[in-house]
Structure formats: structure tokens, C-alpha cells
Amino acid sequence: MDKMESVGHSIVEEILYACWVLGYTMKEIPIVFEDRTEGDSTKNLGEYIDTALRIIRFRQKINKDFFEN
């Protein structure tokens, strides 16, 4: 956890990616979200782009022995 850099929404993606790289078994459990009847999404386009860029950076760190030690 000391090597993690994400905060906010992208922390989930970073944890899942790190677990996958380390060889943990994962299972997808489907859930159903109902459409919002009020309010707006709490995640904006910038956050989606940030999450995608962070995933690219995770892969780059893996290639540089990110998980050594």
C-alpha cells in the first residue's frame, strides 16, 4: 500500500490491477445499478480520463519492477 499513488475513485482500479499483477484470483460478481432519478453523477469526464491514464502508469511501473521489495 505504501507504493500506491491513487486517491478518490481510481484507488479501486489501482488495487484491482495490483492484485491481478501479483497473481491473486478474482471473480466478478454482477450487480445491477438503477438509473438515477435525481442528481448527477459524482464522476466527471476528467476523472474518467485520469483513471485511464493512471492505469497506463501502473503498467509502466510494473515494467520497471514496481513490486520489488
N, C-alpha and C positions, 0 to 999 in steps of 0.2 A: 504493500500500500504506500510505502514511502516514495516509490518511483512514479506513482500516478500523478497526472497533471490536471485531469478534468475536474470541473466543478459544474454544478447545475445538471441540466438534462443529459449531457453527454457522459456523465460518470457511469451510467448503466452500460453504454456501448463499450467503454474502456474496460470495465470489469469483465463483461462477457468475452471480449476479444482476448484479454489476458488469460482467462480461464481456458479458452479454446487453444491458445498457443501452448499453454502448459499441459495440455492433454486431458483436461477434465471432460467427463461425459456430460452432455447437455441434452435436455429433452424439451421440446416446445409443447407447451400446454395452451391450447387455443382459448381465448376469452372473447367475449362479444362486448363491444362498446356501443352504447346507444348514441345516436347523434345528439348534439347539444340542442336544447330547446331555448336556452338563454345564454348570453355572454359570448365571448370569443375565445379562441384557442390561446393558451398561455405561451405557446411556442411560435416564434415568427420565422420568416424566411432566413434571416441572418443566423438564427440558432441552428436551423437545418444545415446551412452551409458550413457553419463552424463544426458541427458534429461530423460531417463528411470529411472535412479537412483534418480533423483530429484522428479519424480512423486511418487516413493516409499516413499521418505522422506516426501512429502506433506501429504500422507496418515497417516504416523506415527504422524505427528504434529497434524493432525485433531483428532486423537485418544487421544492426550494429551491436548485437549481444546485449540488448536491453535487459534481459532477465538474468544476466550473470550475477553472481554473488548471492 
